[in-house]
Structures are given as C-alpha cells and as structure tokens.
Amino acid sequence: MQRILVTGALGQIGSELVPALRARYGAEAVVASDIRMMPKNDLFATGPFEFVDCTKAKQIQEVVRRHDIDTIYHLAALLSAVAEEKPQVAWDINMGGLYRILEVARQNRCAVFTPSSIGAFGPGTPRDRTPQDTIQRPNTMYGVTKVAGELLCDYYHKRFGVDTRGVRYPGIISHTAPPGGGTTDYAVDIFYEAVRHGRYICFLGPETSLDMMYMPDAVKAAIEVMEADPARLEHRNAFNVTAMQFTPEELAAEIRKHMPGFTIDYRVDPVRQGIADSWPDSLDDSAAREEWGWTPDYTLPVMTADMLENLKKKLHSAEPVA
Ligand SMILES: NC(=O)c1ccc[n+]([C@@H]2O[C@H](COP(=O)([O-])OP(=O)(O)OC[C@H]3O[C@@H](n4cnc5c(N)ncnc54)[C@H](O)[C@@H]3O)[C@@H](O)[C@H]2O)c1
C-alpha cells in the first residue's frame, strides 16, 4: 500500500493531482502539503494536509516519518516567468527544494516524481520534433534549474538507487486552480477572458507555437510513469510528453468555433516572448510511448470544448445574484 506526500499541492497541478491520487489510493494515504495554508480549499477537507516548506529538510523529514511516506510527488517550484523576476529565490526553491526532497527520499527509501518542463530546452535545441535526448542549453533560471534537476534525479537513482521518475511537461491548461506564473499561462487566461468578456489581449505573438496538454492528461502522465514497470524504463526522469501544439492565433480560431464574436489582440511581453522563443515548437514523445505506454486523450478541439463548458459553469455560478 502506497503512502504519498505531495509538495506544492495547492498549485495548478497539485489541485488536480491530489484528488486523483486520493481517488486511486485512498484519501488517508495521500498527504497534501504546501507553504500556503488555505483551510477553505477542498484539499483540506478531503484528506490530510501538512505545512511543508521544501527548502527545510527537517520539515520534510518529520512529515515523511510521521506519515510513513514511501512516495513523494514533488511539485513545489517557481515557474518560468516568476523565476526570471526572482532568479535567486528560484534557485533556492527549485534546486534547494529538490536536493532536500531527494536527500529525505534517500534516507527513507521513498520514490520521487519530479516534473521537468519544456523550459529545460534552450535556443540551441532542435525546435521541431525535439528529441528525448538532445542539446539542453537553456538561457533562463527556470531552465537552468530544470536541467540541473533532471541530472540530479538521474544521479540519485544511479548513485543511491532512489526510484526517481519524471516527465517534461509542456504548458498545462486547466480550469480548477489558476496557473502559477509560467510562459504558457496565456492558454489558460484566454479561456477565462473569453467567457467573461468575449475578448483577450495576448502577451505572446500570434504565431508562437508551443506544446500544450490538458490537465487530465498531465495527471495521467504523473501517475502512469510512477506505476510503470521499472524493467522497461531506459530513461527515468524527464520523459518528453505532449498532447498538442498550437499558436495563440490557432487557439483563438478554435474558441471562435464556440463563440463566433470572440476577439484577440496582441500586446507582446518581451520577457515572456523571449522565453517562449527559446523553447521547442513540438516535442517527440516516442520514448514515453515506447517505455511506459504514454498516449494523451485530449486534442485541441476536445480540450477547448471542455474548458469552455467547465468555465461557463464555474464563472456564471460565481456571479453575484442581482
Ligand atoms: N503548470 C505548468 O504549465 C507546468 C509546465 C511544466 C512544468 N511544470 C512543473 O510542475 C510543477 C508544479 O507546477 P504548478 O503549475 O502546479 O506550479 P504552481 O506555481 O501553480 O504551484 C506551485 C506550488 O508550490 C508552492 N511552493 C512554493 N514554494 C514552496 C516551498 N518552498 N515549499 C513548498 N511549497 C512551495 C506554492 O505555494 C504553490 O502552491 C513545477 O515543478 C513546475 O515547474 C508546470
């Protein structure tokens, strides 16, 4: 029986991964944790919740031992745009946090899932069908911490036998918790603004192509890579995974199929555009497909229809009664 700790659980991914893990392994078996405390959040009502700052080894150790944890989903991190604003803090949280999680995992024989990102690639990486194993020379602090994190996880597996696994997520689209300050956040914001105001001002240029994935596929990837037969894994950490690629222009056209009056304008943010331009246009995820059977369920049209339906319910039910 698994006993799971999720760090950074109140973020965009944790808000949906924790309920999925609780449904699969039992509510009491999944301890959610974060440095934010939001007692009204559903994660507090549906199972154990702990305050854990992942830069503090003692806090991680205490919770891992008290709950007899054997698997850690380590989600706490600063995302790309925030990390560019605060590179020193990003290093402390992304690298310091991961190092401490791996050390506690080594001492307590825990398995560890760590998400890397398309941000682990850089301007020298082949942009189309970016291979699993290729040039990784990112020029952002986020990217530096993601590449170093991938290597550190591989090292802990090889040197100490820690069962480390992970995927390189593309931009994640979801409607439960807001995104945490990444370069692909536009692909979530656009839906909120479409439903609220019927128009959107995009911070990336119309032809910026990036890999994306709908949250149910992101949750599925995390659980499936952790459940994969280790004998089949040639890679361990940082499997390329993707579900779709599109530009802001193409996403707007898809939204217009449901909302014909929807308009999009562009006010390019040079920092986030610079980050996006250094990332691949499309990933080759054949290693994940071959080694643990990865296949996404959601395409651009299916994701768009589902996002709009869910956000209409969420935002309209939140409107004050006149
Ligand atoms: N969301 C995406 O599009 C995306 C894409 C690629 C990779 N990822 C990776 O997935 C992971 C989770 O991303 P997310 O989108 O859920 O992030 P998020 O920003 O939404 O959430 C991160 C959570 O970590 C918490 N946190 C910050 N510092 C902490 C600390 N010191 N100790 C404990 N918790 C702390 C925050 O309070 C927040 O709840 C990250 O490693 C991120 O790099 C995300």
The ligand as an SDF file (V2000), in Angstrom:
LIG
                    3D

 44 48  0  0  0  0  0  0  0  0999 V2000
    1.8500   24.3620  -14.9160 N   0  0  0  0  0  0  0  0  0  0  0  0
    2.6010   24.1670  -15.9940 C   0  0  0  0  0  0  0  0  0  0  0  0
    2.2370   24.5890  -17.1190 O   0  0  0  0  0  0  0  0  0  0  0  0
    3.9090   23.4110  -15.8770 C   0  0  0  0  0  0  0  0  0  0  0  0
    4.6000   23.0770  -17.0390 C   0  0  0  0  0  0  0  0  0  0  0  0
    5.8180   22.4080  -16.9400 C   0  0  0  0  0  0  0  0  0  0  0  0
    6.2970   22.0260  -15.6930 C   0  0  0  0  0  0  0  0  0  0  0  0
    5.5930   22.3530  -14.5710 N   0  0  0  0  0  0  0  0  0  0  0  0
    6.1690   21.9690  -13.2810 C   0  0  0  0  0  0  0  0  0  0  0  0
    5.1990   21.2970  -12.4730 O   0  0  0  0  0  0  0  0  0  0  0  0
    5.4200   21.6080  -11.0850 C   0  0  0  0  0  0  0  0  0  0  0  0
    4.1410   22.1600  -10.4960 C   0  0  0  0  0  0  0  0  0  0  0  0
    3.7320   23.2840  -11.2510 O   0  0  0  0  0  0  0  0  0  0  0  0
    2.3890   24.1050  -10.9380 P   0  0  0  0  0  0  0  0  0  0  0  0
    1.9580   24.6800  -12.2270 O   0  0  0  0  0  0  0  0  0  0  0  0
    1.4440   23.3170  -10.1300 O   0  0  0  0  0  0  0  0  0  0  0  0
    3.0120   25.3080  -10.0670 O   0  0  0  0  0  0  0  0  0  0  0  0
    2.2530   26.4120   -9.2090 P   0  0  0  0  0  0  0  0  0  0  0  0
    3.0900   27.6470   -9.2210 O   0  0  0  0  0  0  0  0  0  0  0  0
    0.8250   26.5150   -9.6140 O   0  0  0  0  0  0  0  0  0  0  0  0
    2.2980   25.7740   -7.7510 O   0  0  0  0  0  0  0  0  0  0  0  0
    3.4840   25.6200   -7.0260 C   0  0  0  0  0  0  0  0  0  0  0  0
    3.1300   25.4770   -5.5550 C   0  0  0  0  0  0  0  0  0  0  0  0
    4.3600   25.3810   -4.8420 O   0  0  0  0  0  0  0  0  0  0  0  0
    4.2060   26.0820   -3.6310 C   0  0  0  0  0  0  0  0  0  0  0  0
    5.5280   26.4400   -3.1120 N   0  0  0  0  0  0  0  0  0  0  0  0
    6.3350   27.4660   -3.4990 C   0  0  0  0  0  0  0  0  0  0  0  0
    7.4600   27.4660   -2.7680 N   0  0  0  0  0  0  0  0  0  0  0  0
    7.3830   26.4130   -1.9250 C   0  0  0  0  0  0  0  0  0  0  0  0
    8.2250   25.8880   -0.9060 C   0  0  0  0  0  0  0  0  0  0  0  0
    9.4020   26.4660   -0.6110 N   0  0  0  0  0  0  0  0  0  0  0  0
    7.8430   24.7750   -0.2670 N   0  0  0  0  0  0  0  0  0  0  0  0
    6.6440   24.1800   -0.5440 C   0  0  0  0  0  0  0  0  0  0  0  0
    5.7780   24.6570   -1.4520 N   0  0  0  0  0  0  0  0  0  0  0  0
    6.1490   25.7590   -2.1410 C   0  0  0  0  0  0  0  0  0  0  0  0
    3.3350   27.2890   -3.9700 C   0  0  0  0  0  0  0  0  0  0  0  0
    2.6860   27.8060   -2.8170 O   0  0  0  0  0  0  0  0  0  0  0  0
    2.3700   26.6830   -4.9920 C   0  0  0  0  0  0  0  0  0  0  0  0
    1.1680   26.2420   -4.3740 O   0  0  0  0  0  0  0  0  0  0  0  0
    6.6130   22.5950  -11.0710 C   0  0  0  0  0  0  0  0  0  0  0  0
    7.7990   21.8560  -10.8760 O   0  0  0  0  0  0  0  0  0  0  0  0
    6.6110   23.1710  -12.4700 C   0  0  0  0  0  0  0  0  0  0  0  0
    7.8770   23.6290  -12.8530 O   0  0  0  0  0  0  0  0  0  0  0  0
    4.4190   23.0370  -14.6390 C   0  0  0  0  0  0  0  0  0  0  0  0
  1  2  1  0
  2  3  2  0
  2  4  1  0
  4  5  1  0
  4 44  2  0
  5  6  2  0
  6  7  1  0
  7  8  2  0
  8  9  1  0
  8 44  1  0
  9 10  1  0
  9 42  1  0
 10 11  1  0
 11 12  1  0
 11 40  1  0
 12 13  1  0
 13 14  1  0
 14 15  2  0
 14 16  1  0
 14 17  1  0
 17 18  1  0
 18 19  2  0
 18 20  1  0
 18 21  1  0
 21 22  1  0
 22 23  1  0
 23 24  1  0
 23 38  1  0
 24 25  1  0
 25 26  1  0
 25 36  1  0
 26 27  1  0
 26 35  1  0
 27 28  2  0
 28 29  1  0
 29 30  1  0
 29 35  2  0
 30 31  1  0
 30 32  2  0
 32 33  1  0
 33 34  2  0
 34 35  1  0
 36 37  1  0
 36 38  1  0
 38 39  1  0
 40 41  1  0
 40 42  1  0
 42 43  1  0
M  CHG  2   8   1  16  -1
M  END
$$$$
